[in-house]
Amino acid sequence: MKRTVEILGIPFYNVSQNAFVDELMDAAVNKKRRFIVTANPEIVMHAQQDSEFNQVIRQADYVVADGIGVVKAAKSIGKPLKGRVTGYDTMLGLLEKANGMKMRVYFIGAKPNVIEKLIEHVQLQYSNIEIVGARDGYFTASDSEEIAENILKKSS
């Protein structure tokens, strides 16, 4: 069972950056899907004002502290977190491990020009990774099923 620290009703996974990357890589190798929220103070506050948003966050497999304000809040209530677990550092850690294991990846999210730059960077820095596809983050809910099918098809 995951150890969590609750801050304003949001259960933050109490894990170090490196342990989190290891846990996610283990899930990836075992083909287990994970829904991750990297929450900063703004996300926590937005969740207080928007019950639907709050509910989505609470459905995540992992909510991690992607902001020093969250880490300080946990410490101030006497339940310190092991530290920040940023989305950026998590991605870098996963790319390093994926490169070492010669994995296949599919990227989704960001603006079209950002995803293009990401692909270029990964191809240069992580030559053992096979990029099987990419999709910017600008799509409607009605596109989701088709995108999910495309990801599954290309990553199997």
MARBAKE-169287 format. One record per atom (N, C-alpha, C): residue in three letters; chain; atom name; x, y, z. Coordinates in steps of 0.05 Angstrom, whole numbers, plus 5000, padded with zeros to 4 digits. Atoms other than C-alpha are relative to their C-alpha. Layout:
+-----+----+----+------+------+------+
|  aa | ch | at |   px |   py |   pz |
+-----+----+----+------+------+------+
| ALA |  A | CA |    X |    Y |    Z |
...
+-----+----+----+------+------+------+
This chain:
+-----+----+----+------+------+------+
|  aa | ch | at |   px |   py |   pz |
+-----+----+----+------+------+------+
| MET |  A |  N | 5017 | 4976 | 5000 |
| MET |  A | CA | 5000 | 5000 | 5000 |
| MET |  A |  C | 5018 | 5025 | 5000 |
| LYS |  A |  N | 4985 | 4976 | 5002 |
| LYS |  A | CA | 5025 | 5069 | 4982 |
| LYS |  A |  C | 4997 | 5017 | 5025 |
| ARG |  A |  N | 5002 | 4981 | 4978 |
| ARG |  A | CA | 5042 | 5117 | 5037 |
| ARG |  A |  C | 4994 | 5028 | 4989 |
| THR |  A |  N | 5007 | 4974 | 5010 |
| THR |  A | CA | 5009 | 5184 | 5026 |
| THR |  A |  C | 4998 | 5020 | 5023 |
| VAL |  A |  N | 5004 | 4977 | 4981 |
| VAL |  A | CA | 5006 | 5252 | 5060 |
| VAL |  A |  C | 4978 | 5017 | 4987 |
| GLU |  A |  N | 5023 | 4985 | 5011 |
| GLU |  A | CA | 4940 | 5288 | 5052 |
| GLU |  A |  C | 5004 | 5030 | 5006 |
| ILE |  A |  N | 4998 | 4971 | 4999 |
| ILE |  A | CA | 4943 | 5363 | 5038 |
| ILE |  A |  C | 4975 | 5011 | 4987 |
| LEU |  A |  N | 5025 | 4988 | 5010 |
| LEU |  A | CA | 4876 | 5399 | 5031 |
| LEU |  A |  C | 4983 | 4979 | 4985 |
| GLY |  A |  N | 5016 | 5022 | 5012 |
| GLY |  A | CA | 4843 | 5332 | 5014 |
| GLY |  A |  C | 5013 | 4986 | 4977 |
| ILE |  A |  N | 4986 | 5013 | 5022 |
| ILE |  A | CA | 4894 | 5313 | 4961 |
| ILE |  A |  C | 5021 | 4981 | 5012 |
| PRO |  A |  N | 4981 | 5020 | 4990 |
| PRO |  A | CA | 4933 | 5248 | 4976 |
| PRO |  A |  C | 5026 | 5000 | 4984 |
| PHE |  A |  N | 4974 | 4999 | 5014 |
| PHE |  A | CA | 5006 | 5260 | 4958 |
| PHE |  A |  C | 5016 | 4975 | 5007 |
| TYR |  A |  N | 4983 | 5024 | 4996 |
| TYR |  A | CA | 5049 | 5198 | 4948 |
| TYR |  A |  C | 5026 | 5009 | 5012 |
| ASN |  A |  N | 4976 | 4993 | 4986 |
| ASN |  A | CA | 5107 | 5202 | 4996 |
| ASN |  A |  C | 5023 | 4982 | 4991 |
| VAL |  A |  N | 4979 | 5015 | 5013 |
| VAL |  A | CA | 5165 | 5178 | 4953 |
| VAL |  A |  C | 5022 | 5018 | 4990 |
| SER |  A |  N | 4978 | 4984 | 5011 |
| SER |  A | CA | 5233 | 5202 | 4930 |
| SER |  A |  C | 4998 | 5000 | 4970 |
| GLN |  A |  N | 4999 | 4998 | 5029 |
| GLN |  A | CA | 5245 | 5223 | 4858 |
| GLN |  A |  C | 5010 | 4974 | 4988 |
| ASN |  A |  N | 4988 | 5024 | 5012 |
| ASN |  A | CA | 5290 | 5163 | 4843 |
| ASN |  A |  C | 4982 | 4975 | 5004 |
| ALA |  A |  N | 5017 | 5023 | 4995 |
| ALA |  A | CA | 5244 | 5112 | 4876 |
| ALA |  A |  C | 4975 | 5001 | 4983 |
| PHE |  A |  N | 5024 | 4997 | 5017 |
| PHE |  A | CA | 5185 | 5140 | 4837 |
| PHE |  A |  C | 5006 | 4992 | 4971 |
| VAL |  A |  N | 4992 | 5008 | 5027 |
| VAL |  A | CA | 5222 | 5133 | 4771 |
| VAL |  A |  C | 5002 | 4970 | 4998 |
| ASP |  A |  N | 4997 | 5029 | 5000 |
| ASP |  A | CA | 5240 | 5062 | 4789 |
| ASP |  A |  C | 4973 | 4986 | 5000 |
| GLU |  A |  N | 5026 | 5012 | 4998 |
| GLU |  A | CA | 5168 | 5046 | 4807 |
| GLU |  A |  C | 4985 | 5002 | 4973 |
| LEU |  A |  N | 5014 | 4997 | 5025 |
| LEU |  A | CA | 5141 | 5075 | 4742 |
| LEU |  A |  C | 5013 | 4983 | 4978 |
| MET |  A |  N | 4987 | 5016 | 5020 |
| MET |  A | CA | 5193 | 5039 | 4700 |
| MET |  A |  C | 4992 | 4971 | 5004 |
| ASP |  A |  N | 5010 | 5028 | 4995 |
| ASP |  A | CA | 5173 | 4973 | 4734 |
| ASP |  A |  C | 4972 | 4997 | 4989 |
| ALA |  A |  N | 5027 | 5001 | 5011 |
| ALA |  A | CA | 5101 | 4988 | 4716 |
| ALA |  A |  C | 5001 | 4999 | 4969 |
| ALA |  A |  N | 4998 | 5000 | 5029 |
| ALA |  A | CA | 5121 | 5003 | 4644 |
| ALA |  A |  C | 5009 | 4973 | 4989 |
| VAL |  A |  N | 4989 | 5026 | 5008 |
| VAL |  A | CA | 5161 | 4939 | 4637 |
| VAL |  A |  C | 4979 | 4979 | 5002 |
| ASN |  A |  N | 5022 | 5020 | 4996 |
| ASN |  A | CA | 5101 | 4900 | 4663 |
| ASN |  A |  C | 4974 | 5008 | 4987 |
| LYS |  A |  N | 5023 | 4990 | 5016 |
| LYS |  A | CA | 5054 | 4938 | 4616 |
| LYS |  A |  C | 4976 | 5007 | 5017 |
| LYS |  A |  N | 5021 | 4990 | 4982 |
| LYS |  A | CA | 5015 | 4969 | 4673 |
| LYS |  A |  C | 4997 | 5030 | 4995 |
| ARG |  A |  N | 5006 | 4971 | 5005 |
| ARG |  A | CA | 4982 | 5036 | 4658 |
| ARG |  A |  C | 4998 | 5014 | 5027 |
| ARG |  A |  N | 5001 | 4984 | 4976 |
| ARG |  A | CA | 4989 | 5091 | 4708 |
| ARG |  A |  C | 4990 | 5028 | 4993 |
| PHE |  A |  N | 5010 | 4973 | 5002 |
| PHE |  A | CA | 4952 | 5158 | 4716 |
| PHE |  A |  C | 5014 | 5016 | 5021 |
| ILE |  A |  N | 4983 | 4984 | 4982 |
| ILE |  A | CA | 4999 | 5209 | 4747 |
| ILE |  A |  C | 4993 | 5029 | 4999 |
| VAL |  A |  N | 5004 | 4971 | 4998 |
| VAL |  A | CA | 4985 | 5279 | 4771 |
| VAL |  A |  C | 5025 | 5012 | 5014 |
| THR |  A |  N | 4978 | 4986 | 4987 |
| THR |  A | CA | 5046 | 5323 | 4785 |
| THR |  A |  C | 4988 | 5027 | 5009 |
| ALA |  A |  N | 5015 | 4978 | 4990 |
| ALA |  A | CA | 5012 | 5374 | 4829 |
| ALA |  A |  C | 5017 | 5021 | 5014 |
| ASN |  A |  N | 4987 | 4978 | 4986 |
| ASN |  A | CA | 5038 | 5442 | 4849 |
| ASN |  A |  C | 4979 | 5015 | 5016 |
| PRO |  A |  N | 5020 | 4986 | 4983 |
| PRO |  A | CA | 5003 | 5491 | 4897 |
| PRO |  A |  C | 4976 | 5011 | 4984 |
| GLU |  A |  N | 5022 | 4990 | 5016 |
| GLU |  A | CA | 4962 | 5521 | 4840 |
| GLU |  A |  C | 4980 | 4978 | 4994 |
| ILE |  A |  N | 5018 | 5022 | 5006 |
| ILE |  A | CA | 4934 | 5453 | 4822 |
| ILE |  A |  C | 4984 | 4993 | 5025 |
| VAL |  A |  N | 5014 | 5006 | 4975 |
| VAL |  A | CA | 4917 | 5439 | 4895 |
| VAL |  A |  C | 4979 | 5021 | 5006 |
| MET |  A |  N | 5020 | 4979 | 4995 |
| MET |  A | CA | 4882 | 5506 | 4902 |
| MET |  A |  C | 4977 | 4999 | 4980 |
| HIS |  A |  N | 5021 | 5003 | 5020 |
| HIS |  A | CA | 4844 | 5496 | 4837 |
| HIS |  A |  C | 4981 | 4977 | 5007 |
| ALA |  A |  N | 5016 | 5024 | 4992 |
| ALA |  A | CA | 4821 | 5428 | 4863 |
| ALA |  A |  C | 4981 | 5007 | 5023 |
| GLN |  A |  N | 5018 | 4992 | 4979 |
| GLN |  A | CA | 4791 | 5464 | 4923 |
| GLN |  A |  C | 4976 | 5015 | 4990 |
| GLN |  A |  N | 5021 | 4984 | 5012 |
| GLN |  A | CA | 4748 | 5507 | 4878 |
| GLN |  A |  C | 4984 | 4986 | 4979 |
| ASP |  A |  N | 5013 | 5015 | 5022 |
| ASP |  A | CA | 4729 | 5456 | 4825 |
| ASP |  A |  C | 4997 | 4971 | 5007 |
| SER |  A |  N | 5004 | 5027 | 4990 |
| SER |  A | CA | 4698 | 5392 | 4851 |
| SER |  A |  C | 5005 | 4978 | 4978 |
| GLU |  A |  N | 4995 | 5020 | 5021 |
| GLU |  A | CA | 4702 | 5357 | 4783 |
| GLU |  A |  C | 5030 | 4996 | 4996 |
| PHE |  A |  N | 4971 | 5002 | 5002 |
| PHE |  A | CA | 4776 | 5373 | 4777 |
| PHE |  A |  C | 5012 | 4985 | 5024 |
| ASN |  A |  N | 4991 | 5014 | 4976 |
| ASN |  A | CA | 4786 | 5349 | 4849 |
| ASN |  A |  C | 4996 | 4970 | 4997 |
| GLN |  A |  N | 5007 | 5028 | 5004 |
| GLN |  A | CA | 4752 | 5284 | 4832 |
| GLN |  A |  C | 5019 | 4986 | 4981 |
| VAL |  A |  N | 4981 | 5011 | 5019 |
| VAL |  A | CA | 4797 | 5272 | 4772 |
| VAL |  A |  C | 5027 | 4996 | 5013 |
| ILE |  A |  N | 4974 | 5002 | 4986 |
| ILE |  A | CA | 4859 | 5285 | 4814 |
| ILE |  A |  C | 4999 | 4976 | 5019 |
| ARG |  A |  N | 5002 | 5021 | 4981 |
| ARG |  A | CA | 4835 | 5237 | 4867 |
| ARG |  A |  C | 4998 | 4972 | 4987 |
| GLN |  A |  N | 5001 | 5026 | 5015 |
| GLN |  A | CA | 4826 | 5182 | 4814 |
| GLN |  A |  C | 5028 | 4992 | 4991 |
| ALA |  A |  N | 4973 | 5006 | 5010 |
| ALA |  A | CA | 4901 | 5185 | 4797 |
| ALA |  A |  C | 5012 | 4977 | 5016 |
| ASP |  A |  N | 4985 | 5020 | 4987 |
| ASP |  A | CA | 4944 | 5126 | 4813 |
| ASP |  A |  C | 5021 | 5012 | 5019 |
| TYR |  A |  N | 4980 | 4986 | 4984 |
| TYR |  A | CA | 4996 | 5175 | 4839 |
| TYR |  A |  C | 4996 | 5030 | 4997 |
| VAL |  A |  N | 4999 | 4971 | 5000 |
| VAL |  A | CA | 4994 | 5248 | 4859 |
| VAL |  A |  C | 5026 | 5006 | 5014 |
| VAL |  A |  N | 4974 | 4994 | 4989 |
| VAL |  A | CA | 5064 | 5274 | 4870 |
| VAL |  A |  C | 5004 | 5030 | 5002 |
| ALA |  A |  N | 4996 | 4972 | 4994 |
| ALA |  A | CA | 5090 | 5340 | 4896 |
| ALA |  A |  C | 5019 | 5013 | 4980 |
| ASP |  A |  N | 4984 | 4987 | 5021 |
| ASP |  A | CA | 5114 | 5380 | 4836 |
| ASP |  A |  C | 5002 | 5030 | 5007 |
| GLY |  A |  N | 4997 | 4972 | 4992 |
| GLY |  A | CA | 5125 | 5444 | 4875 |
| GLY |  A |  C | 5010 | 5001 | 5028 |
| ILE |  A |  N | 4989 | 4997 | 4973 |
| ILE |  A | CA | 5165 | 5466 | 4935 |
| ILE |  A |  C | 4979 | 5009 | 5020 |
| GLY |  A |  N | 5022 | 4992 | 4983 |
| GLY |  A | CA | 5101 | 5497 | 4963 |
| GLY |  A |  C | 4985 | 4977 | 5012 |
| VAL |  A |  N | 5013 | 5024 | 4990 |
| VAL |  A | CA | 5070 | 5429 | 4970 |
| VAL |  A |  C | 5017 | 4986 | 5021 |
| VAL |  A |  N | 4981 | 5012 | 4981 |
| VAL |  A | CA | 5132 | 5402 | 5004 |
| VAL |  A |  C | 5000 | 5015 | 5026 |
| LYS |  A |  N | 5000 | 4983 | 4976 |
| LYS |  A | CA | 5132 | 5461 | 5053 |
| LYS |  A |  C | 4974 | 4997 | 5015 |
| ALA |  A |  N | 5026 | 5004 | 4986 |
| ALA |  A | CA | 5057 | 5452 | 5067 |
| ALA |  A |  C | 5000 | 4974 | 5015 |
| ALA |  A |  N | 4999 | 5026 | 4987 |
| ALA |  A | CA | 5068 | 5379 | 5084 |
| ALA |  A |  C | 5017 | 5002 | 5026 |
| LYS |  A |  N | 4982 | 4997 | 4977 |
| LYS |  A | CA | 5125 | 5397 | 5131 |
| LYS |  A |  C | 4986 | 5017 | 5022 |
| SER |  A |  N | 5013 | 4983 | 4981 |
| SER |  A | CA | 5083 | 5452 | 5164 |
| SER |  A |  C | 4977 | 4986 | 5015 |
| ILE |  A |  N | 5021 | 5015 | 4985 |
| ILE |  A | CA | 5028 | 5402 | 5183 |
| ILE |  A |  C | 5012 | 4975 | 5014 |
| GLY |  A |  N | 4987 | 5022 | 4986 |
| GLY |  A | CA | 5080 | 5354 | 5212 |
| GLY |  A |  C | 5001 | 4974 | 4986 |
| LYS |  A |  N | 5000 | 5024 | 5016 |
| LYS |  A | CA | 5077 | 5304 | 5156 |
| LYS |  A |  C | 5018 | 5004 | 4975 |
| PRO |  A |  N | 4982 | 4993 | 5022 |
| PRO |  A | CA | 5139 | 5317 | 5114 |
| PRO |  A |  C | 5001 | 4979 | 4977 |
| LEU |  A |  N | 4996 | 5016 | 5023 |
| LEU |  A | CA | 5146 | 5290 | 5044 |
| LEU |  A |  C | 5029 | 4995 | 4996 |
| LYS |  A |  N | 4972 | 5006 | 5005 |
| LYS |  A | CA | 5211 | 5258 | 5020 |
| LYS |  A |  C | 5013 | 5021 | 4982 |
| GLY |  A |  N | 4990 | 4979 | 5017 |
| GLY |  A | CA | 5218 | 5316 | 4971 |
| GLY |  A |  C | 4982 | 5005 | 4976 |
| ARG |  A |  N | 5015 | 4995 | 5025 |
| ARG |  A | CA | 5194 | 5344 | 4905 |
| ARG |  A |  C | 5004 | 4976 | 4981 |
| VAL |  A |  N | 4999 | 5020 | 5021 |
| VAL |  A | CA | 5178 | 5295 | 4850 |
| VAL |  A |  C | 4988 | 5013 | 4976 |
| THR |  A |  N | 5009 | 4983 | 5022 |
| THR |  A | CA | 5175 | 5337 | 4788 |
| THR |  A |  C | 4995 | 4983 | 4975 |
| GLY |  A |  N | 5006 | 5013 | 5025 |
| GLY |  A | CA | 5145 | 5317 | 4722 |
| GLY |  A |  C | 5024 | 5000 | 4982 |
| TYR |  A |  N | 4977 | 4998 | 5017 |
| TYR |  A | CA | 5207 | 5341 | 4686 |
| TYR |  A |  C | 5022 | 4980 | 5007 |
| ASP |  A |  N | 4979 | 5019 | 4991 |
| ASP |  A | CA | 5256 | 5301 | 4728 |
| ASP |  A |  C | 4991 | 4971 | 4997 |
| THR |  A |  N | 5011 | 5027 | 5004 |
| THR |  A | CA | 5210 | 5241 | 4725 |
| THR |  A |  C | 5004 | 4991 | 4971 |
| MET |  A |  N | 4997 | 5006 | 5028 |
| MET |  A | CA | 5210 | 5244 | 4650 |
| MET |  A |  C | 5029 | 4994 | 4992 |
| LEU |  A |  N | 4971 | 5004 | 5006 |
| LEU |  A | CA | 5286 | 5251 | 4646 |
| LEU |  A |  C | 5009 | 4973 | 5011 |
| GLY |  A |  N | 4993 | 5026 | 4988 |
| GLY |  A | CA | 5294 | 5191 | 4693 |
| GLY |  A |  C | 4989 | 4977 | 4984 |
| LEU |  A |  N | 5012 | 5021 | 5016 |
| LEU |  A | CA | 5246 | 5149 | 4652 |
| LEU |  A |  C | 5014 | 4998 | 4973 |
| LEU |  A |  N | 4986 | 5001 | 5026 |
| LEU |  A | CA | 5281 | 5168 | 4587 |
| LEU |  A |  C | 5027 | 4987 | 5003 |
| GLU |  A |  N | 4974 | 5013 | 4995 |
| GLU |  A | CA | 5349 | 5148 | 4616 |
| GLU |  A |  C | 4996 | 4970 | 5002 |
| LYS |  A |  N | 5004 | 5029 | 4996 |
| LYS |  A | CA | 5322 | 5080 | 4638 |
| LYS |  A |  C | 4990 | 4987 | 4974 |
| ALA |  A |  N | 5011 | 5011 | 5025 |
| ALA |  A | CA | 5283 | 5070 | 4573 |
| ALA |  A |  C | 5022 | 4997 | 4979 |
| ASN |  A |  N | 4978 | 5001 | 5018 |
| ASN |  A | CA | 5346 | 5085 | 4534 |
| ASN |  A |  C | 5018 | 4976 | 5006 |
| GLY |  A |  N | 4984 | 5022 | 4991 |
| GLY |  A | CA | 5385 | 5034 | 4574 |
| GLY |  A |  C | 4988 | 4973 | 4993 |
| MET |  A |  N | 5015 | 5025 | 5005 |
| MET |  A | CA | 5331 | 4982 | 4561 |
| MET |  A |  C | 4991 | 4998 | 4971 |
| LYS |  A |  N | 5008 | 4999 | 5029 |
| LYS |  A | CA | 5322 | 5000 | 4487 |
| LYS |  A |  C | 4970 | 4997 | 4996 |
| MET |  A |  N | 5029 | 5002 | 5000 |
| MET |  A | CA | 5248 | 5012 | 4497 |
| MET |  A |  C | 4988 | 5017 | 4977 |
| ARG |  A |  N | 5016 | 4985 | 5019 |
| ARG |  A | CA | 5195 | 5038 | 4450 |
| ARG |  A |  C | 4982 | 5020 | 5016 |
| VAL |  A |  N | 5016 | 4980 | 4986 |
| VAL |  A | CA | 5158 | 5102 | 4470 |
| VAL |  A |  C | 4982 | 5015 | 4980 |
| TYR |  A |  N | 5019 | 4983 | 5015 |
| TYR |  A | CA | 5099 | 5144 | 4447 |
| TYR |  A |  C | 4996 | 5024 | 5017 |
| PHE |  A |  N | 5004 | 4975 | 4986 |
| PHE |  A | CA | 5094 | 5217 | 4467 |
| PHE |  A |  C | 4973 | 5012 | 4994 |
| ILE |  A |  N | 5025 | 4986 | 5005 |
| ILE |  A | CA | 5029 | 5254 | 4477 |
| ILE |  A |  C | 4999 | 5024 | 5019 |
| GLY |  A |  N | 5002 | 4976 | 4984 |
| GLY |  A | CA | 5017 | 5325 | 4500 |
| GLY |  A |  C | 5016 | 5023 | 4989 |
| ALA |  A |  N | 4986 | 4976 | 5007 |
| ALA |  A | CA | 5043 | 5396 | 4492 |
| ALA |  A |  C | 4991 | 5012 | 4973 |
| LYS |  A |  N | 5006 | 4987 | 5026 |
| LYS |  A | CA | 5039 | 5444 | 4433 |
| LYS |  A |  C | 5015 | 4986 | 4978 |
| PRO |  A |  N | 4987 | 5014 | 5022 |
| PRO |  A | CA | 5057 | 5417 | 4364 |
| PRO |  A |  C | 5030 | 5006 | 4997 |
| ASN |  A |  N | 4971 | 4994 | 5003 |
| ASN |  A | CA | 5124 | 5454 | 4361 |
| ASN |  A |  C | 5016 | 4989 | 5023 |
| VAL |  A |  N | 4986 | 5011 | 4977 |
| VAL |  A | CA | 5142 | 5430 | 4431 |
| VAL |  A |  C | 5004 | 4970 | 4997 |
| ILE |  A |  N | 4997 | 5029 | 5003 |
| ILE |  A | CA | 5129 | 5357 | 4415 |
| ILE |  A |  C | 5020 | 4994 | 4978 |
| GLU |  A |  N | 4980 | 5004 | 5021 |
| GLU |  A | CA | 5171 | 5364 | 4352 |
| GLU |  A |  C | 5028 | 5004 | 5011 |
| LYS |  A |  N | 4974 | 4995 | 4988 |
| LYS |  A | CA | 5229 | 5393 | 4392 |
| LYS |  A |  C | 5007 | 4977 | 5019 |
| LEU |  A |  N | 4995 | 5022 | 4982 |
| LEU |  A | CA | 5221 | 5337 | 4443 |
| LEU |  A |  C | 5010 | 4976 | 4984 |
| ILE |  A |  N | 4992 | 5023 | 5016 |
| ILE |  A | CA | 5226 | 5284 | 4389 |
| ILE |  A |  C | 5029 | 5003 | 4990 |
| GLU |  A |  N | 4972 | 4994 | 5009 |
| GLU |  A | CA | 5289 | 5317 | 4361 |
| GLU |  A |  C | 5020 | 4995 | 5022 |
| HIS |  A |  N | 4982 | 5003 | 4977 |
| HIS |  A | CA | 5320 | 5320 | 4430 |
| HIS |  A |  C | 5004 | 4971 | 5008 |
| VAL |  A |  N | 4998 | 5028 | 4992 |
| VAL |  A | CA | 5304 | 5248 | 4447 |
| VAL |  A |  C | 5016 | 4984 | 4980 |
| GLN |  A |  N | 4985 | 5015 | 5020 |
| GLN |  A | CA | 5331 | 5223 | 4381 |
| GLN |  A |  C | 5030 | 5006 | 5002 |
| LEU |  A |  N | 4971 | 4993 | 4997 |
| LEU |  A | CA | 5397 | 5260 | 4394 |
| LEU |  A |  C | 5012 | 4989 | 5026 |
| GLN |  A |  N | 4989 | 5007 | 4974 |
| GLN |  A | CA | 5405 | 5245 | 4468 |
| GLN |  A |  C | 4995 | 4971 | 5009 |
| TYR |  A |  N | 5007 | 5027 | 4991 |
| TYR |  A | CA | 5373 | 5176 | 4475 |
| TYR |  A |  C | 4997 | 4982 | 4975 |
| SER |  A |  N | 5000 | 5014 | 5026 |
| SER |  A | CA | 5393 | 5138 | 4412 |
| SER |  A |  C | 4989 | 4972 | 5001 |
| ASN |  A |  N | 5010 | 5027 | 4998 |
| ASN |  A | CA | 5370 | 5071 | 4438 |
| ASN |  A |  C | 4969 | 4999 | 5003 |
| ILE |  A |  N | 5029 | 5000 | 4998 |
| ILE |  A | CA | 5297 | 5093 | 4446 |
| ILE |  A |  C | 4988 | 5001 | 4972 |
| GLU |  A |  N | 5015 | 4999 | 5025 |
| GLU |  A | CA | 5250 | 5078 | 4389 |
| GLU |  A |  C | 4974 | 5015 | 5004 |
| ILE |  A |  N | 5025 | 4984 | 4998 |
| ILE |  A | CA | 5197 | 5132 | 4382 |
| ILE |  A |  C | 4981 | 4989 | 4980 |
| VAL |  A |  N | 5020 | 5013 | 5018 |
| VAL |  A | CA | 5136 | 5096 | 4355 |
| VAL |  A |  C | 4978 | 5019 | 4992 |
| GLY |  A |  N | 5020 | 4981 | 5007 |
| GLY |  A | CA | 5092 | 5157 | 4352 |
| GLY |  A |  C | 5000 | 5024 | 5019 |
| ALA |  A |  N | 5002 | 4976 | 4984 |
| ALA |  A | CA | 5075 | 5225 | 4379 |
| ALA |  A |  C | 4974 | 5015 | 4992 |
| ARG |  A |  N | 5025 | 4985 | 5005 |
| ARG |  A | CA | 5013 | 5269 | 4385 |
| ARG |  A |  C | 5000 | 5025 | 5018 |
| ASP |  A |  N | 5001 | 4976 | 4983 |
| ASP |  A | CA | 5006 | 5341 | 4409 |
| ASP |  A |  C | 4976 | 4997 | 5019 |
| GLY |  A |  N | 5021 | 5002 | 4980 |
| GLY |  A | CA | 4959 | 5354 | 4467 |
| GLY |  A |  C | 4974 | 5015 | 4993 |
| TYR |  A |  N | 5023 | 4984 | 5008 |
| TYR |  A | CA | 4908 | 5393 | 4427 |
| TYR |  A |  C | 4980 | 4982 | 4984 |
| PHE |  A |  N | 5021 | 5017 | 5012 |
| PHE |  A | CA | 4849 | 5347 | 4414 |
| PHE |  A |  C | 4975 | 5001 | 5018 |
| THR |  A |  N | 5025 | 5000 | 4986 |
| THR |  A | CA | 4777 | 5339 | 4435 |
| THR |  A |  C | 4995 | 4973 | 5013 |
| ALA |  A |  N | 5007 | 5025 | 4986 |
| ALA |  A | CA | 4747 | 5286 | 4480 |
| ALA |  A |  C | 4991 | 4979 | 4979 |
| SER |  A |  N | 5010 | 5019 | 5020 |
| SER |  A | CA | 4715 | 5255 | 4418 |
| SER |  A |  C | 5023 | 4987 | 4984 |
| ASP |  A |  N | 4976 | 5011 | 5013 |
| ASP |  A | CA | 4786 | 5243 | 4390 |
| ASP |  A |  C | 5014 | 4980 | 5017 |
| SER |  A |  N | 4985 | 5015 | 4981 |
| SER |  A | CA | 4809 | 5207 | 4452 |
| SER |  A |  C | 5001 | 4970 | 4994 |
| GLU |  A |  N | 5001 | 5028 | 5006 |
| GLU |  A | CA | 4787 | 5137 | 4433 |
| GLU |  A |  C | 5018 | 4992 | 4977 |
| GLU |  A |  N | 4983 | 5005 | 5023 |
| GLU |  A | CA | 4820 | 5140 | 4365 |
| GLU |  A |  C | 5030 | 5003 | 5007 |
| ILE |  A |  N | 4972 | 4996 | 4992 |
| ILE |  A | CA | 4884 | 5167 | 4396 |
| ILE |  A |  C | 5010 | 4977 | 5017 |
| ALA |  A |  N | 4992 | 5023 | 4983 |
| ALA |  A | CA | 4885 | 5112 | 4449 |
| ALA |  A |  C | 5004 | 4975 | 4983 |
| GLU |  A |  N | 4997 | 5023 | 5017 |
| GLU |  A | CA | 4875 | 5059 | 4396 |
| GLU |  A |  C | 5026 | 5002 | 4984 |
| ASN |  A |  N | 4975 | 4995 | 5015 |
| ASN |  A | CA | 4933 | 5089 | 4355 |
| ASN |  A |  C | 5024 | 4994 | 5018 |
| ILE |  A |  N | 4978 | 5005 | 4982 |
| ILE |  A | CA | 4978 | 5088 | 4416 |
| ILE |  A |  C | 5004 | 4970 | 5005 |
| LEU |  A |  N | 4999 | 5029 | 4995 |
| LEU |  A | CA | 4961 | 5016 | 4432 |
| LEU |  A |  C | 5011 | 4985 | 4976 |
| LYS |  A |  N | 4992 | 5013 | 5024 |
| LYS |  A | CA | 4971 | 4995 | 4360 |
| LYS |  A |  C | 5030 | 5003 | 4995 |
| LYS |  A |  N | 4972 | 4994 | 5006 |
| LYS |  A | CA | 5039 | 5029 | 4353 |
| LYS |  A |  C | 5019 | 4990 | 5022 |
| SER |  A |  N | 4982 | 5008 | 4978 |
| SER |  A | CA | 5066 | 5008 | 4421 |
| SER |  A |  C | 5000 | 4971 | 5006 |
| SER |  A |  N | 5000 | 5029 | 4995 |
| SER |  A | CA | 5050 | 4934 | 4417 |
| SER |  A |  C | 5020 | 4985 | 4983 |
+-----+----+----+------+------+------+
